[in-house]
């Protein structure tokens, strides 16, 4: 078994795999003539989610074209992971019951790189049939300014020079839209599918900032700018699907099936990839229905098409209540209790109690309900299927990364809601435990008093500096050092010292300093 079109003709050899129920070569030919969907970002999430959605629509007879995939950063993914396999991929679904599903994905009609295939990319943009351009390029891919608010040098240069010969990806994208206006003027939807808040707004802000600089510098006309501002849409979306790096156990099973030449590799730009992708089964994609040139029937593949407010509410539901806060709380405690897998943590009754209390008892009363998804059912799936999935090799140490940048949304929004609704903050136990646990974790000592490595965080040095003088095992060394952190509205979204919550967090934190086993004992005490 080799992952190519010729091998797929021997269907008996591929027993146990779902094969494309269409001719990938014919779909590729149709797409070359009349491209409909272009996607930037050739990573795992694309191949196991949007590409599979397209496959479903082709198999249902809703589409007769596939996706053109273009990589704007790591062209080695295209040259080593797409083209040698006739643009086929193997999608492996890791079910919570231990079973796996295997599918050959044949909807990727063409694979391109911005570095080597820019002329072909431009040709596709200039084709009136193109309806949507989607993106999974990570949040940093939309950045045009640094942390200080200054334009990135490459962006500044592209703004000065105009649409020709742009170096930065966002500028190249703006230039492609200008080229489309000049060639046909047909509207277009640019759809971010990245897992970040207000993703469409981020994409729109980057593209229009660059275009406005060109207009102001006389590099494009007012009509060209107005096209980007009025005829190009930037739908918001919420995407959710855990897609870890290719797993060795999955690789071993595929090889045992007889599949050849599919082992993972690392590119020169440090991308860990393979010809197969493994992911959990649960997946959600909620997209603002704003497609000025039409769109595929995405709803028939399970995508929720709705309005912007509902997309925003769905994202808030996930990020502030039903998934992300639970992930962060269990991760900082998991690190201190010696766990290296999220799934193993779900075998710990105290951590499960923490997660369930935080989600069901404390979060759901103030959850933002998007109506199209049930918040309780979402948590049920997270706690019952997603976190316990033994095939998902996700580590609490990874989730604990950059926690200072997350607590304001993951915990701070719930605190604000309690205050706004005059709810009793003293009724909260799991939420202050989560914050106290994070601060205790920053001391870099586990519950057995052994040193641990704290995950990367842009504020780690500053926060650890504020905790100076505190010694685990000596509660008396706490002399109010948390107050300077808890009062920081930039971290939590509000000054917690102006609420009764700060004193509860301090008390829990001090109890977790008592000595070996104090972290677990504190969890048990407050979640009894």
C-alpha positions in Angstrom: 0.0 0.0 0.0 1.4 3.3 -1.1 -0.5 6.6 -0.7 -1.0 7.5 -4.3 -3.8 7.3 -6.9 -2.6 4.2 -8.5 -2.6 2.3 -5.2 -6.1 3.3 -4.5 -7.3 1.3 -7.5 -6.6 -1.8 -5.5 -9.5 -1.3 -3.1 -9.1 -4.7 -1.5 -5.7 -3.7 -0.2 -7.3 -0.7 1.5 -9.8 -2.7 3.4 -10.7 -0.9 6.7 -10.1 2.5 5.1 -12.8 4.9 3.9 -11.7 5.8 0.3 -12.9 8.8 -1.7 -16.2 8.0 -3.3 -15.2 9.9 -6.4 -12.4 10.2 -8.8 -9.8 12.6 -7.3 -8.1 13.1 -10.6 -11.4 14.3 -12.2 -12.1 16.6 -9.2 -8.6 18.0 -9.6 -9.3 18.7 -13.3 -12.6 20.4 -12.5 -10.9 22.5 -9.9 -8.1 23.6 -12.2 -10.7 24.9 -14.7 -13.1 26.5 -12.1 -11.5 26.9 -8.6 -14.1 27.5 -5.9 -12.2 27.1 -2.6 -8.6 28.1 -1.8 -7.1 27.4 1.6 -3.9 28.9 3.1 -2.1 26.7 5.7 -1.2 23.1 4.9 -1.1 21.9 8.5 -2.7 19.1 10.4 -6.0 20.9 11.2 -6.6 21.7 7.6 -6.1 18.2 6.4 -8.3 16.6 9.0 -11.1 19.1 9.2 -11.7 21.6 6.2 -10.4 19.0 3.7 -12.6 16.3 5.1 -15.6 18.7 5.0 -14.9 19.2 1.3 -14.7 15.5 0.8 -18.1 15.0 2.4 -19.7 17.6 0.1 -18.1 16.0 -3.0 -19.4 12.6 -1.9 -22.9 14.0 -1.4 -22.9 15.6 -4.8 -22.9 19.1 -3.4 -19.5 20.0 -5.0 -17.7 18.9 -8.1 -14.5 20.7 -7.2 -12.0 20.3 -4.4 -9.8 22.6 -2.4 -6.6 24.2 -3.6 -4.2 24.3 -0.7 -1.4 26.8 -0.5 1.3 27.1 2.1 2.6 30.5 2.8 5.3 29.7 5.4 6.8 26.2 5.2 6.9 25.1 1.6 8.5 21.8 2.6 5.1 20.6 3.7 3.9 20.9 0.1 7.0 19.3 -1.5 7.4 16.4 1.0 3.9 15.9 2.4 1.5 16.6 -0.4 3.0 16.2 -3.9 4.8 12.8 -3.3 1.4 11.4 -2.3 -0.7 12.8 -5.2 -2.2 15.3 -2.7 -3.8 12.5 -0.8 -3.7 12.3 3.0 -4.8 9.8 5.7 -7.1 11.1 8.4 -7.1 9.0 11.5 -9.9 9.6 14.1 -9.0 8.6 17.6 -12.2 7.7 19.4 -12.6 7.9 23.2 -13.5 4.1 23.3 -10.1 3.2 21.9 -11.2 2.5 18.4 -9.9 4.4 15.4 -11.3 5.3 12.0 -9.1 5.6 8.9 -9.9 7.7 5.8 -8.0 8.6 2.7 -8.8 12.2 1.9 -8.8 13.0 -1.8 -10.4 16.5 -1.9 -7.1 18.4 -2.1 -7.1 19.1 -5.8 -3.9 21.1 -6.0 -1.0 22.0 -3.7 1.0 25.2 -4.0 3.5 27.3 -2.1 3.5 31.1 -2.1 7.3 31.0 -2.6 7.4 29.0 -5.8 3.8 29.1 -7.2 2.8 32.8 -6.7 1.8 33.1 -10.4 -0.6 30.2 -10.1 -2.0 31.6 -6.8 -2.7 34.9 -8.5 -4.3 33.2 -11.5 -6.7 31.5 -9.0 -7.5 34.8 -7.3 -8.3 36.3 -10.7 -10.8 33.6 -11.5 -14.5 34.7 -11.0 -15.5 31.2 -9.8 -13.5 31.6 -6.6 -15.9 32.0 -3.8 -13.9 31.6 -0.6 -10.4 31.7 0.7 -9.9 30.1 4.1 -7.0 30.2 6.5 -5.4 28.1 9.2 -2.2 30.0 9.7 -2.2 30.5 13.5 -3.0 33.7 15.2 0.5 35.2 14.8 0.0 34.9 11.0 -2.3 38.0 11.1 0.1 40.2 13.1 1.3 43.4 11.4 2.6 45.0 14.6 4.8 43.9 17.4 3.9 43.8 21.1 4.8 47.5 21.4 2.4 48.5 18.6 5.0 49.2 16.0 4.6 48.0 12.5 6.7 45.0 11.7 9.6 46.0 9.4 8.5 43.8 6.5 4.9 45.2 6.7 6.2 48.8 6.9 8.3 48.1 3.8 5.4 46.5 1.9 3.2 49.5 2.8 5.7 51.8 1.4 6.5 49.9 -1.8 2.9 49.0 -2.8 1.3 45.7 -4.0 4.1 44.6 -6.3 6.7 42.3 -4.9 5.4 42.1 -1.3 7.3 40.0 1.2 4.9 39.7 4.1 2.0 37.3 3.8 -0.7 39.7 4.8 0.6 42.2 2.2 0.7 39.4 -0.4 -2.9 38.6 0.4 -4.0 42.2 0.0 -2.1 42.4 -3.3 -3.9 39.3 -4.5 -7.3 40.9 -3.7 -6.2 44.0 -5.7 -5.3 41.8 -8.6 -8.7 40.1 -8.4 -10.4 43.5 -8.6 -8.3 44.5 -11.7 -9.0 41.1 -13.4 -12.7 40.6 -12.7 -14.0 42.6 -9.7 -16.0 39.7 -8.4 -16.6 39.7 -4.6 -14.9 37.2 -2.4 -15.0 35.9 1.2 -11.8 35.6 3.2 -12.6 33.2 6.1 -10.2 32.8 9.0 -10.6 29.4 10.6 -7.9 29.9 13.2 -8.6 29.3 16.8 -8.4 32.9 18.1 -11.0 35.4 19.3 -12.6 37.6 16.6 -10.5 35.9 13.9 -12.3 37.6 11.0 -11.7 41.0 12.6 -8.0 40.3 12.9 -7.8 39.3 9.3 -9.8 42.3 8.1 -7.8 44.7 10.2 -4.5 43.5 8.7 -5.6 43.5 5.1 -7.4 46.8 5.2 -4.6 48.6 7.1 -2.1 47.6 4.4 -4.6 48.6 1.6 -5.2 51.9 3.2 -1.5 52.7 3.4 -1.3 51.9 -0.3 -4.2 54.2 -1.1 -2.7 57.0 1.1 0.7 56.5 -0.6 -0.8 56.6 -4.1 0.0 52.9 -4.8 -3.6 51.9 -5.5 -6.7 53.8 -6.5 -9.7 54.7 -4.3 -11.8 52.2 -6.3 -9.3 49.4 -5.6 -9.3 50.2 -1.9 -13.1 50.4 -1.9 -13.3 46.9 -3.4 -11.4 45.4 -0.5 -13.4 47.5 2.0 -16.8 46.8 0.5 -16.8 43.7 -1.8 -14.4 41.4 0.2 -16.0 39.9 3.3 -14.3 38.7 6.4 -16.6 36.2 8.2 -15.9 35.4 11.8 -15.7 31.8 12.8 -15.2 29.5 15.8 -13.3 26.3 15.3 -12.7 23.5 17.8 -10.9 20.2 17.2 -7.9 18.9 19.1 -5.3 17.8 16.5 -2.0 16.7 18.1 1.1 16.0 16.2 1.3 12.6 14.4 1.5 9.9 17.1 3.9 7.0 17.1 1.2 4.4 18.0 -0.9 5.6 15.0 2.1 5.4 12.7 2.8 1.8 13.9 -0.8 0.7 13.2 -0.7 2.2 9.7 2.5 0.4 8.9 1.0 -2.8 10.2 -1.8 -2.3 7.7 0.9 -2.3 5.0 1.0 1.4 4.4 4.5 2.5 3.2 6.5 5.7 3.4 4.3 7.6 5.8 6.6 8.2 8.8 6.7 11.6 10.4 9.5 14.0 9.7 10.6 17.5 10.8 11.0 20.2 8.2 13.9 22.7 8.2 11.4 25.2 9.7 10.7 22.8 12.6 7.2 21.6 11.5 6.5 18.1 12.7 4.3 16.5 10.1 3.5 13.3 8.2 1.4 12.0 5.4 -1.2 11.1 8.0 -3.0 13.2 10.6 -4.5 12.0 13.9 -7.2 13.8 15.8 -10.2 13.5 18.1 -13.7 12.9 16.7 -15.5 15.9 18.2 -15.3 19.0 16.0 -17.1 22.3 15.7 -17.0 24.9 13.0 -19.4 27.9 13.4 -19.1 30.4 10.6 -20.7 33.8 9.9 -22.8 33.4 6.8 -21.3 36.3 4.8 -20.3 35.0 1.4 -20.8 37.7 -1.3 -19.9 35.4 -4.2 -21.8 32.3 -3.0 -20.4 29.4 -1.1 -20.4 25.6 -0.9 -23.2 24.0 1.1 -21.1 23.8 4.2 -24.0 23.2 6.5 -24.6 19.9 4.8 -21.2 18.8 6.1 -22.0 19.8 9.7 -20.8 23.4 9.7 -23.0 25.9 11.6 -23.8 28.9 9.3 -25.1 31.8 11.4 -24.7 35.5 12.2 -21.7 37.3 13.7 -23.3 37.6 17.2 -23.9 33.9 17.4 -20.4 33.1 16.3 -19.1 35.4 19.0 -21.4 33.8 21.6 -20.3 30.3 20.7 -16.7 31.3 21.0 -17.3 32.9 24.4 -19.2 29.8 25.6 -16.2 27.7 24.8 -13.4 30.0 25.9 -14.9 31.4 29.1 -16.9 28.4 30.4 -17.1 25.1 28.7 -13.6 24.1 27.6 -10.7 26.5 28.1 -11.1 27.3 31.8 -11.4 23.6 32.6 -8.2 22.9 30.6 -6.2 25.6 32.4 -7.4 24.6 35.9 -6.7 20.9 35.5 -3.3 21.6 33.8 -1.7 23.7 36.5 -2.8 21.2 39.1 -1.8 18.3 36.8 1.7 19.7 36.6 2.0 19.9 40.4 0.5 16.4 40.9 3.0 14.8 38.5 0.8 14.1 35.4 2.1 14.3 31.9 -1.1 13.4 30.1 -4.5 15.1 30.2 -6.2 11.8 29.8 -4.4 10.4 32.9 -5.6 13.4 34.9 -9.2 12.3 34.2 -8.5 9.2 36.3 -7.9 11.4 39.3 -11.1 12.0 41.3 -9.9 15.3 42.8 -9.1 16.8 39.4 -12.3 15.5 37.9 -14.1 17.1 40.8 -12.3 20.4 40.1 -13.2 20.3 36.4 -16.9 19.4 37.0 -17.4 22.0 39.8 -15.8 24.7 37.7 -17.8 23.9 34.6 -21.2 22.8 35.8 -21.7 24.4 39.2 -19.8 27.7 38.8 -19.7 28.3 35.0 -23.0 27.3 33.6 -25.1 29.7 35.7 -23.5 32.7 33.9 -22.6 31.0 30.6 -23.2 32.8 27.3 -25.7 30.6 25.5 -25.3 30.7 21.7 -28.6 28.7 21.3 -27.2 26.7 18.4 -25.2 24.5 20.7 -26.1 23.4 24.3 -23.5 24.6 26.8 -24.2 21.7 29.1 -24.0 19.1 26.3 -20.7 20.7 25.3 -19.3 20.3 28.8 -20.7 16.7 28.9 -18.7 15.9 25.8 -15.5 17.6 27.1 -15.6 15.9 30.5 -17.0 12.5 29.3 -15.2 12.0 26.0 -12.6 14.6 25.0 -10.4 15.0 28.1 -10.4 11.2 29.0 -9.6 10.1 25.5 -6.5 7.9 26.0 -5.4 8.3 22.4 -5.0 12.1 22.7 -1.4 12.6 23.6 -1.9 16.1 25.1 0.1 17.2 28.1 -0.8 19.6 30.9 2.6 21.2 30.5 1.5 22.3 27.0 -1.8 23.7 28.1 -0.1 25.6 31.0 1.9 27.6 28.5 1.2 31.4 28.5 -1.4 31.1 31.3 -0.9 34.8 32.3 -2.3 35.7 28.8 -5.3 33.4 29.3 -6.7 33.8 32.8 -8.4 37.2 32.1 -10.7 35.5 29.6 -10.9 32.0 31.0 -11.6 33.1 34.6 -11.9 36.9 34.6 -15.1 36.9 32.4 -16.9 34.6 34.8 -15.9 36.8 37.8 -17.2 39.9 35.9 -20.5 38.1 35.3 -20.9 37.2 38.9 -20.3 40.8 39.9 -22.6 42.2 37.2 -25.4 39.8 38.3 -24.8 40.4 42.0 -24.0 36.8 42.6 -22.2 35.7 45.7 -18.4 35.4 44.9 -17.9 33.5 48.2 -20.0 30.7 46.6 -17.1 30.0 44.2 -14.6 27.4 45.1 -13.2 25.8 41.9 -12.5 29.2 40.3 -10.4 30.7 43.1 -8.7 27.3 43.5 -7.7 27.5 39.8 -6.2 30.9 40.3 -4.5 30.0 43.6 -3.2 26.8 41.9 -1.7 28.7 39.0 0.2 31.1 41.4 1.3 28.1 43.5 2.5 26.4 40.3 4.7 29.5 39.5 6.8 28.6 42.5 8.2 25.7 40.4 7.8 23.1 43.2 5.4 20.1 42.9 3.2 18.6 45.6 6.0 16.3 46.7 8.3 19.4 47.1 10.3 18.4 44.1 11.4 21.1 41.5 9.4 21.3 38.3 9.9 23.3 35.1 7.3 26.0 34.7 5.9 26.2 31.2 6.9 29.3 29.0 5.0 32.5 29.8 5.8 36.0 28.7 5.2 37.2 32.3 6.9 34.3 34.1 10.0 36.3 35.3 7.9 39.2 36.4 5.4 37.1 38.3 8.0 34.9 39.9 9.8 38.1 41.0 6.6 39.2 42.8 6.4 35.9 44.6 10.0 36.2 45.8 10.5 35.2 49.5 7.8 32.6 49.5 9.0 29.1 50.4 6.9 26.0 49.8 6.7 24.2 53.2 6.8 27.5 55.1 3.4 29.2 54.9 4.7 31.9 57.2 6.8 33.2 54.4 3.7 34.5 52.7 3.6 38.2 53.5 0.9 39.4 51.1 3.0 39.0 47.9 -0.1 38.0 45.9 -1.8 41.4 46.3 0.3 43.0 43.6 -0.7 40.3 41.2 -4.4 40.0 42.1 -4.8 43.8 41.7 -3.5 43.7 38.1 -6.6 44.2 35.9 -4.4 43.6 32.8 -4.1 40.0 34.0 -7.5 39.2 35.4 -9.7 41.8 33.6 -10.5 43.5 36.9 -8.8 44.3 40.2 -9.6 41.2 42.3 -8.5 42.9 45.5 -11.6 45.0 45.3 -13.7 41.8 45.7 -13.9 39.2 48.4 -12.4 36.7 46.0 -8.8 37.9 46.6 -8.9 36.9 50.3 -10.2 33.4 49.3 -7.4 33.0 46.7 -4.8 34.1 49.3 -6.1 31.7 51.9 -6.1 28.7 49.4 -2.6 29.7 48.2 -1.3 29.7 51.8 -2.8 26.3 52.5 -1.1 24.9 49.4 2.2 26.0 50.9 1.9 23.9 54.0 4.1 21.0 52.8 4.1 17.8 50.9 0.6 16.8 49.9 -0.8 20.3 50.7 -2.0 20.9 47.1 -4.1 17.8 47.0 -5.4 18.4 50.5 -6.5 21.9 49.6 -8.3 20.6 46.5 -10.1 18.1 48.7 -11.0 20.6 51.4 -12.7 23.2 49.2 -14.3 20.7 46.8 -15.7 18.4 49.5 
